[in-house]
């Protein structure tokens, strides 16, 4: 798939350090720090307007930070001697000159970093646009432009990749494709940072998440920890709910009665089952219930949503 | 060099660049028709009338038109990147802004200068061929070589306008804003200058980009407001330096 597995001598890290960015009197990013490491897909989550794109623009040297900063491979990206071989980015799929063909768009970018024609053809094939390489970008759907933007990001075979909302405009097949692509890029040891405002999307793609709200870090954690943190309770149905509830409470569990069963907290399903066995109560159902990640995300960002519809 | 190759490819792979070439060719073709018609009119007029003819140098009419066409090419080379958002992709692939600006200046400056010299030469040839051999008021060239200094100076002034337009485009970042500014400089300023009272009017007229070529070649004989070749060269240098400075300040300081 790639000319070579990425094997840089550099660390492949993105380090955001105490980053603050102010536009006029609006604070877009406020003392944000986090680190993105190689070998994972890191989801960058936050509501619209929470500062994700601003952070990415600072990382890429497009916007100057008001305070703090960001390092890629240990230095500011603006000083990169081999930019496209170091970092690939998809910021805005619509940022293309409609009059150029897909091939020429990539060729112009490739030339700036001394990348040959063969590689242009290769990435066009990789993203499934080889058939429309000679067509003007004007006629492309948003999904095709997303693919073209991803092709541009991959041109230099970089070790660090940033994608800003890459699934926007993609159809189901396209979304599945990009999930697989991001996972395989991470599996090759690359650093992949993907922003999204949809937790459900990240649940399927990311190994780690950085959640921000109003320009501040809310949580930076492995996905499994985030899920564990919001695991709630176990639904139990048994032959004798009343006796079982009493036994569970006696053992320190939190028990609430639901229609046709019990909702048990603070005790693992295994322990509940064993306790029921000791009590000689037949268990009909034993289902651990995880709060949906979407709920978890809403709970996390509740206090930091910038724009909210006001109920009238 | 890589970035220069990229910028050259960008210029070549959009239609607008070729449309500008077409516009220049059309302007020169139209100018040629005018000169041929003028010459026919001159030849069929009595001697008294012939003495009242102005000269048949196409550049006097078409130079500002070609300057505007070249300005459009130069402006679009940078403002379309801002208009489409491609500038961010560009700056991610070439994060050193000085390298990027230098490459754009080199490509646009060289292209517009070459284009300018070619257009100036073509304008001269298409004026000289039909008109030469007549009286000096109509065909002000004793020999073909007499017109060459003006060709070189006019071509240079077109290149200067190209760099000026790129600098302004980089500074204002908008196609409409930059094109309006260039139209003001190329067409509106000289007209307004002629209407202004006092010494400022003629001075403004003299520094208008459309007059710098002939002034540099030292061929504006009767105009009392005309600048010396030295001053015309200084004015050209000022346009180049000031527009590069303005473009660089914005490109290096502002967020993309």
Interface residues (C-beta under 8 A of the other chain):
Chain A: X57 X60 X61 X62 X63 X64 X77 X78 X79 X80 X83 X84 X87 X89 X91 X92 X94 X95 X96 X97 X98 X99 X100 X101 X104 X107 X108 X109 X110 X111 X112 X113 X114 X152 X156
Chain B: X2 X3 X5 X6 X7 X9 X10 X13 X14 X15 X16 X80 X81 X84 X85 X86 X88 X89 X90 X91 X92 X93 X94 X95 X96 X97 X255 X256
